[in-house]
């Protein structure tokens, strides 16, 4: 099977593959906890592999090209979302998790909060394209929220979590530098080196191999994280089940809010699609920062909020916009 067929299969069946791997690693983790702890040392590499491709193909120039009224309105809306709406919603999300799951590990909740404050998902432009939305707009939003979220994650997590779990500011700063800034620099250097010496065709040809590296990083991270926490999860499986339900409702709230705001701001449908998908969060960056700052249990929160909540809702959103387009036509 070719690499492109493999990546296509994994993209289509990501939720199922992650679920099977998660169950398998939890089962192993109950009996081989020390083995998984020994694998903890390779987590930084796995996280880097997850982040590398998105950073290579991040189009920084898109945020600084020509200004339009719709782009300015879009960026102002995102600013309000990320500075006010999402931090407030993250606070209430934390409260809801503790209300429903009073014995939940605070570090898992910390991971969820980091997730809620993270930038737009790197997969959002692809979904906007599927819906015939304004891809250019969400690309700008992805870059803009990447830099905006560096401050939002730092300040927001400190304010929201300070009475729940220790938030080591210096560790958080180091995590942001290590798992956001450094991969960005390396990724962009890779891109411009390839463009200079090999051209655009080579950069396009690298997408599939880098996709494979991303999946290797993701599956390695899931395998290790759920193996390490296998005993805890087996003892309290309701934390996973209820967490998935709550995070599905949470991302649905964010999508609904973004869509309604876009409607009342009179965004044309293709811009409204871009704004709705701009309410996503970046599981990869949140996982890296969460693990480095709060430990492996934080990643349990980000993973259940990623493939088992956000990804499901992003797929359903495609169907929703297909219905809206038929209705408006």
Secondary structure, DSSP 8 states (H G I E B T S, - for coil): --HHHHHHHHHHTHHHHHHHHHHHHHHHHHH-HHHHHHHGGGHHHHHHHHHHHHHHS--GGGGGS---HHHHHHHHHHHHIIIIIHHHHHHHHHHHHHHH-TTS-HHHHHHHHHHHHS---TTHHHHHHHTT--HHHHHHHHHHHHHHHHHHHHHHHHHHHTTTS---HHHHHHHHIIIIIHHHHHHHHHHHHHHHHT-HHHHHHHHHHHHHHHHHHHHHHHHHHHHHTHHHHHHTTHHHHHHHHHHHHHHHHHHHHHHHHHHHTT--HHHHHHHHHTT---HHHHHHHHHHHH-HHHHHHHHHHIIIIIHHHHHHHHHHHHHHHHHH-
